[in-house]
Amino acid sequence: MTYIAGILTPVPNENKEAYVASVRKAWPLFKDYGALEMVEAWGDYIPEGEYTDFKSAVALKEEETVCFSWIIWPDKETHDKCGASMQSDPRWQNMDMPFDGKRMMWGGFTPIVAEKA
């Protein structure tokens, strides 16, 4: 069964193009490690919640936007191998991070319902 990595990233608005360039550079590496699909989305409607929301999840600052992303993997094992490669494959070290990686959050998810039109 597929496995999904979900990511929230606070990106300075002035770094939008650099962010796009960075994720385009990362996609071939993810693909080399078996990723099936990657989607990067720039937030344009991020409402404030009563208790929590996307902004507070990443401690969003003025002049930043939340990016919501996901990568679809064929299975958890493939995802985990890619994650482990980030410590050993030198290609990951050449990646730019035009955002505060300390406030980025991610997690792995096993699909329980998947519908398509």
Backbone as ProteinMPNN parsed JSONL, in Angstrom:
{"seq_chain_A": "MTYIAGILTPVPNENKEAYVASVRKAWPLFKDYGALEMVEAWGDYIPEGEYTDFKSAVALKEEETVCFSWIIWPDKETHDKCGASMQSDPRWQNMDMPFDGKRMMWGGFTPIVAEKA", "coords_chain_A": {"N_chain_A": [[0.839, -1.182, 0.0], [0.407, 2.299, -0.649], [2.337, 5.02, 0.774], [2.419, 8.058, 2.541], [4.17, 11.074, 2.797], [3.765, 13.92, 4.632], [4.09, 17.458, 4.692], [4.649, 20.591, 6.279], [5.692, 23.844, 5.733], [7.184, 26.896, 6.659], [7.638, 29.613, 4.624], [9.545, 32.412, 3.684], [7.996, 35.084, 2.016], [9.477, 36.51, 0.121], [11.207, 34.571, -0.728], [9.93, 32.846, -2.415], [10.349, 32.049, -5.166], [12.902, 30.942, -4.95], [12.321, 28.853, -3.265], [10.618, 27.303, -4.886], [12.488, 26.615, -6.854], [14.202, 25.085, -5.281], [12.598, 22.876, -4.49], [12.101, 21.794, -6.962], [14.646, 20.973, -7.616], [14.984, 19.032, -5.709], [13.133, 17.048, -6.389], [14.106, 15.161, -8.452], [15.873, 13.643, -6.86], [14.192, 12.549, -4.858], [12.629, 11.043, -6.588], [14.572, 9.287, -7.615], [14.889, 7.723, -5.369], [12.521, 6.405, -5.316], [10.058, 7.755, -5.055], [6.691, 8.399, -6.001], [5.07, 10.558, -6.571], [5.009, 14.102, -6.119], [3.767, 16.929, -4.509], [3.663, 20.363, -4.184], [2.37, 23.049, -2.484], [1.441, 26.427, -2.345], [0.332, 28.425, 0.226], [-2.774, 30.112, 0.112], [-5.098, 30.67, 1.376], [-5.292, 30.688, 4.542], [-6.797, 30.286, 7.25], [-7.169, 31.572, 10.616], [-7.356, 29.478, 13.384], [-9.536, 28.509, 16.11], [-8.343, 27.085, 18.179], [-6.024, 25.852, 17.163], [-3.967, 25.945, 14.199], [-2.694, 26.056, 10.794], [-0.854, 28.157, 10.704], [0.016, 28.534, 13.388], [1.128, 26.054, 13.791], [3.577, 26.078, 12.474], [4.758, 28.264, 13.582], [4.356, 30.724, 12.195], [5.653, 33.679, 10.762], [5.411, 37.267, 10.199], [5.167, 38.213, 6.793], [5.619, 35.681, 5.766], [4.631, 32.567, 4.262], [2.635, 29.652, 4.559], [3.569, 26.559, 3.295], [2.148, 23.658, 1.995], [2.709, 20.335, 1.584], [3.109, 17.149, -0.075], [4.387, 13.871, -0.494], [4.091, 11.007, -2.358], [4.677, 7.67, -1.809], [5.605, 4.323, -2.826], [5.494, 2.531, -0.72], [5.995, 2.21, 2.872], [8.554, 1.276, 3.48], [10.139, 2.093, 1.269], [9.945, 4.867, 1.523], [11.23, 5.172, 4.027], [13.825, 4.315, 3.417], [14.643, 6.368, 1.726], [14.605, 8.506, 3.543], [16.679, 7.684, 5.283], [18.79, 7.918, 3.527], [19.372, 10.586, 3.488], [21.293, 11.127, 5.292], [23.511, 9.927, 4.253], [23.799, 10.151, 1.447], [25.519, 12.299, -0.555], [24.315, 14.092, -2.316], [22.086, 15.205, -1.133], [23.172, 17.058, 0.552], [23.759, 19.215, -0.983], [21.486, 20.649, -1.279], [19.432, 23.542, -1.277], [17.908, 25.416, 1.325], [15.636, 27.568, 1.467], [14.27, 28.578, 3.745], [13.223, 28.419, 7.195], [14.28, 25.633, 8.465], [13.995, 24.549, 11.0], [11.456, 25.081, 11.791], [9.906, 23.696, 10.097], [7.617, 21.051, 9.597], [6.88, 17.555, 9.565], [5.519, 14.367, 8.665], [4.767, 10.835, 8.497], [2.301, 8.942, 6.792], [-0.164, 6.421, 6.658], [-2.388, 5.582, 4.209], [-5.909, 5.416, 4.707], [-8.308, 5.753, 3.487], [-8.856, 6.231, 0.098], [-9.918, 7.941, -2.573], [-10.833, 8.573, -5.981], [-11.84, 10.683, -8.668]], "CA_chain_A": [[0.0, 0.0, 0.0], [1.194, 3.524, -0.703], [2.668, 5.712, 2.013], [2.439, 9.49, 2.228], [4.894, 12.005, 3.659], [3.127, 15.235, 4.629], [5.036, 18.475, 5.145], [4.272, 22.001, 6.398], [6.922, 24.631, 5.733], [7.028, 28.345, 6.607], [8.578, 30.148, 3.635], [9.471, 33.86, 3.492], [7.398, 35.428, 0.721], [10.53, 36.935, -0.813], [11.949, 33.386, -1.155], [9.04, 31.921, -3.114], [10.988, 31.484, -6.355], [14.008, 30.093, -4.491], [11.687, 27.643, -2.736], [10.194, 26.516, -6.044], [13.71, 26.064, -7.448], [14.711, 24.07, -4.368], [11.811, 21.643, -4.556], [12.326, 21.201, -8.297], [15.946, 20.316, -7.539], [14.839, 17.866, -4.836], [12.284, 16.014, -6.973], [14.847, 14.037, -9.047], [16.419, 12.789, -5.799], [13.079, 11.765, -4.326], [12.261, 10.081, -7.629], [15.615, 8.258, -7.613], [14.658, 6.849, -4.215], [11.271, 5.671, -5.483], [8.83, 8.532, -4.896], [5.771, 8.314, -7.129], [4.459, 11.865, -6.843], [5.286, 15.157, -5.155], [2.947, 18.121, -4.7], [4.027, 21.497, -3.337], [1.287, 24.02, -2.596], [1.668, 27.715, -1.681], [-0.908, 28.791, 0.908], [-3.421, 31.371, -0.255], [-6.195, 30.869, 2.317], [-4.873, 30.014, 5.766], [-7.54, 30.951, 8.325], [-6.754, 31.348, 11.996], [-8.268, 28.591, 14.088], [-9.855, 28.876, 17.484], [-7.389, 26.428, 19.074], [-4.771, 25.619, 16.449], [-4.105, 26.137, 12.754], [-1.443, 25.876, 10.068], [0.084, 29.224, 11.071], [0.64, 28.264, 14.684], [1.892, 24.806, 13.693], [4.947, 26.373, 12.029], [5.137, 29.558, 14.162], [4.458, 31.608, 11.04], [6.009, 35.074, 11.017], [4.975, 38.232, 9.182], [5.837, 38.097, 5.491], [5.852, 34.287, 5.415], [3.474, 31.804, 3.834], [2.721, 28.225, 4.836], [3.492, 25.642, 2.158], [1.625, 22.337, 2.343], [3.282, 19.451, 0.568], [3.088, 15.73, 0.196], [5.093, 12.98, -1.408], [3.5, 9.672, -2.337], [5.655, 6.594, -1.935], [4.939, 3.043, -3.056], [5.31, 1.867, 0.57], [6.745, 2.836, 3.959], [9.954, 0.868, 3.378], [10.795, 2.959, 0.284], [10.019, 6.172, 2.182], [12.236, 5.127, 5.086], [15.146, 4.242, 2.783], [14.969, 7.719, 1.275], [14.937, 9.28, 4.737], [18.009, 7.28, 5.752], [19.796, 8.377, 2.56], [19.671, 12.003, 3.703], [22.507, 11.174, 6.107], [24.651, 9.3, 3.576], [23.915, 10.53, 0.029], [25.998, 13.685, -0.572], [23.467, 14.969, -3.132], [21.173, 15.937, -0.248], [23.909, 18.154, 1.187], [23.801, 20.336, -1.926], [20.148, 21.227, -1.407], [19.19, 24.827, -0.625], [16.709, 25.486, 2.154], [15.326, 28.993, 1.603], [13.267, 28.703, 4.797], [13.723, 27.992, 8.498], [14.025, 24.205, 8.584], [13.648, 24.194, 12.375], [10.008, 25.233, 11.962], [9.242, 22.791, 9.17], [7.15, 19.839, 10.268], [6.536, 16.506, 8.623], [5.141, 13.088, 9.242], [4.419, 9.788, 7.563], [0.9, 8.564, 6.932], [-0.68, 5.28, 5.93], [-3.743, 5.89, 3.75], [-7.003, 4.556, 5.175], [-9.325, 5.917, 2.452], [-8.328, 6.937, -1.082], [-10.926, 7.99, -3.632], [-10.507, 9.398, -7.138], [-12.968, 10.896, -9.583]], "C_chain_A": [[0.882, 1.243, 0.0], [1.381, 4.116, 0.696], [2.848, 7.179, 1.66], [3.246, 10.248, 3.273], [4.209, 13.351, 3.52], [4.044, 16.251, 5.272], [4.362, 19.841, 5.227], [5.563, 22.789, 6.53], [6.595, 26.119, 5.736], [8.08, 28.934, 5.666], [8.439, 31.671, 3.56], [8.936, 34.163, 2.085], [8.449, 35.808, -0.313], [11.333, 35.75, -1.355], [11.098, 32.406, -1.96], [9.723, 31.27, -4.316], [12.152, 30.577, -5.979], [13.464, 28.778, -3.936], [11.257, 26.727, -3.874], [11.411, 25.859, -6.696], [14.259, 24.928, -6.585], [13.919, 22.774, -4.47], [11.92, 20.99, -5.932], [13.663, 20.464, -8.339], [15.849, 19.031, -6.708], [14.072, 16.725, -5.505], [13.081, 14.89, -7.632], [15.458, 13.099, -7.999], [15.329, 11.927, -5.181], [12.674, 10.674, -5.318], [13.282, 8.95, -7.708], [15.409, 7.25, -6.479], [13.276, 6.21, -4.235], [9.987, 6.445, -5.296], [8.004, 8.47, -6.172], [5.228, 9.675, -7.539], [4.863, 12.839, -5.742], [4.409, 16.347, -5.508], [3.401, 19.165, -3.693], [2.957, 22.56, -3.546], [1.577, 25.249, -1.738], [0.352, 28.167, -1.069], [-1.482, 30.111, 0.41], [-4.671, 31.643, 0.577], [-5.873, 30.038, 3.549], [-5.575, 30.701, 6.949], [-6.96, 30.642, 9.702], [-7.814, 30.503, 12.675], [-8.521, 29.07, 15.503], [-8.83, 28.299, 18.46], [-6.028, 26.211, 18.431], [-5.027, 25.802, 14.957], [-2.733, 25.947, 12.107], [-0.405, 26.926, 10.47], [0.79, 28.924, 12.385], [1.478, 26.987, 14.642], [3.348, 25.06, 13.3], [5.47, 27.698, 12.595], [5.365, 30.588, 13.053], [4.732, 33.047, 11.457], [5.413, 35.964, 9.935], [5.787, 38.01, 7.91], [6.288, 36.674, 5.162], [4.527, 33.664, 4.989], [3.704, 30.344, 4.192], [2.623, 27.463, 3.518], [3.083, 24.275, 2.688], [2.036, 21.402, 1.228], [3.056, 18.0, 0.942], [3.845, 14.987, -0.891], [4.452, 11.609, -1.25], [4.586, 8.653, -2.67], [4.933, 5.282, -2.196], [4.655, 2.286, -1.757], [6.191, 2.563, 1.611], [8.235, 2.501, 3.873], [10.731, 1.772, 2.411], [10.977, 4.358, 0.858], [11.157, 6.204, 3.194], [13.647, 5.047, 4.516], [15.572, 5.619, 2.281], [15.375, 8.582, 2.469], [16.322, 8.959, 5.266], [19.097, 7.801, 4.819], [20.199, 9.829, 2.786], [20.898, 12.19, 4.585], [23.733, 10.678, 5.345], [24.842, 9.713, 2.116], [24.321, 11.999, -0.044], [25.148, 14.629, -1.425], [22.491, 15.766, -2.27], [21.866, 17.148, 0.385], [23.974, 19.386, 0.295], [22.458, 21.029, -2.095], [20.076, 22.562, -0.656], [17.92, 24.716, 0.209], [16.393, 26.965, 2.372], [14.182, 29.255, 2.597], [13.905, 28.21, 6.089], [13.342, 26.529, 8.716], [13.657, 23.761, 9.991], [12.146, 24.29, 12.62], [9.217, 24.405, 10.955], [8.773, 21.574, 9.961], [6.73, 18.827, 9.232], [6.142, 15.259, 9.388], [4.813, 12.101, 8.14], [3.022, 9.272, 7.844], [0.558, 7.352, 6.071], [-2.106, 5.589, 5.496], [-4.769, 4.897, 4.313], [-8.221, 4.669, 4.248], [-8.668, 6.697, 1.308], [-9.37, 6.822, -2.188], [-10.447, 8.86, -4.755], [-11.748, 9.542, -7.991], [-12.705, 10.179, -10.885]], "O_chain_A": [[1.97, 1.243, 0.577], [0.686, 3.764, 1.649], [3.372, 7.503, 0.595], [3.036, 10.088, 4.475], [4.082, 13.871, 2.412], [4.701, 15.961, 6.272], [3.59, 20.207, 4.341], [6.427, 22.449, 7.339], [5.808, 26.572, 4.905], [9.279, 28.769, 5.892], [7.329, 32.174, 3.39], [9.373, 33.569, 1.1], [8.322, 35.465, -1.488], [12.063, 35.899, -2.335], [11.5, 31.261, -2.166], [9.674, 30.049, -4.46], [12.367, 29.55, -6.623], [14.07, 27.721, -4.113], [11.5, 25.521, -3.835], [11.368, 24.68, -7.05], [14.729, 23.92, -7.113], [14.503, 21.692, -4.53], [11.838, 19.767, -6.049], [13.793, 19.448, -9.021], [16.552, 18.058, -6.98], [14.334, 15.557, -5.219], [12.757, 13.727, -7.391], [15.548, 11.892, -8.227], [15.51, 10.723, -4.998], [12.413, 9.534, -4.935], [12.909, 7.786, -7.852], [15.722, 6.068, -6.624], [12.893, 5.541, -3.275], [8.909, 5.854, -5.368], [8.543, 8.485, -7.279], [4.957, 9.914, -8.716], [5.036, 12.453, -4.585], [4.317, 16.73, -6.674], [3.511, 18.887, -2.499], [2.672, 22.929, -4.685], [1.913, 25.132, -0.559], [-0.649, 28.28, -1.778], [-0.766, 31.106, 0.3], [-5.243, 32.729, 0.493], [-6.147, 28.839, 3.593], [-5.004, 31.595, 7.574], [-6.347, 29.597, 9.92], [-9.01, 30.769, 12.561], [-7.807, 29.928, 16.024], [-8.484, 28.941, 19.452], [-4.996, 26.369, 19.083], [-6.176, 25.811, 14.513], [-1.739, 25.707, 12.793], [0.783, 26.621, 10.567], [2.012, 29.043, 12.485], [2.446, 26.864, 15.393], [4.247, 24.344, 13.74], [6.502, 28.2, 12.148], [6.412, 31.231, 12.982], [4.118, 33.564, 12.39], [4.969, 35.484, 8.893], [6.965, 37.657, 7.97], [7.219, 36.477, 4.381], [3.451, 34.167, 5.312], [4.832, 29.855, 4.137], [1.71, 27.691, 2.724], [3.605, 23.8, 3.697], [1.743, 21.652, 0.058], [2.84, 17.663, 2.106], [3.925, 15.422, -2.04], [4.292, 11.114, -0.134], [5.301, 8.768, -3.665], [3.768, 5.137, -1.827], [3.709, 1.502, -1.682], [7.027, 3.4, 1.269], [9.081, 3.348, 4.161], [11.857, 2.171, 2.708], [12.036, 4.965, 0.701], [11.951, 7.144, 3.219], [14.571, 5.645, 5.069], [16.739, 5.991, 2.402], [16.372, 9.302, 2.41], [17.063, 9.861, 5.655], [20.206, 8.096, 5.265], [21.257, 10.256, 2.324], [21.479, 13.275, 4.627], [24.865, 10.966, 5.734], [25.957, 9.628, 1.601], [23.548, 12.866, 0.364], [25.249, 15.847, -1.273], [22.109, 16.878, -2.633], [21.216, 18.141, 0.711], [24.222, 20.489, 0.782], [22.307, 21.897, -2.954], [20.591, 22.691, 0.454], [16.981, 24.01, -0.158], [16.836, 27.551, 3.36], [13.267, 30.035, 2.333], [15.001, 27.65, 6.074], [12.214, 26.227, 9.107], [13.061, 22.697, 10.161], [11.62, 23.662, 13.538], [7.986, 24.42, 10.968], [9.453, 21.124, 10.884], [6.277, 19.188, 8.146], [6.398, 15.122, 10.584], [4.607, 12.485, 6.989], [2.607, 9.177, 8.999], [0.944, 7.274, 4.904], [-2.958, 5.838, 6.349], [-4.515, 3.694, 4.381], [-9.069, 3.777, 4.23], [-8.002, 7.706, 1.54], [-9.66, 5.728, -2.672], [-9.711, 9.815, -4.51], [-12.598, 8.652, -8.038], [-13.532, 10.23, -11.795]]}, "name": "protein", "num_of_chains": 1, "seq": "MTYIAGILTPVPNENKEAYVASVRKAWPLFKDYGALEMVEAWGDYIPEGEYTDFKSAVALKEEETVCFSWIIWPDKETHDKCGASMQSDPRWQNMDMPFDGKRMMWGGFTPIVAEKA"}
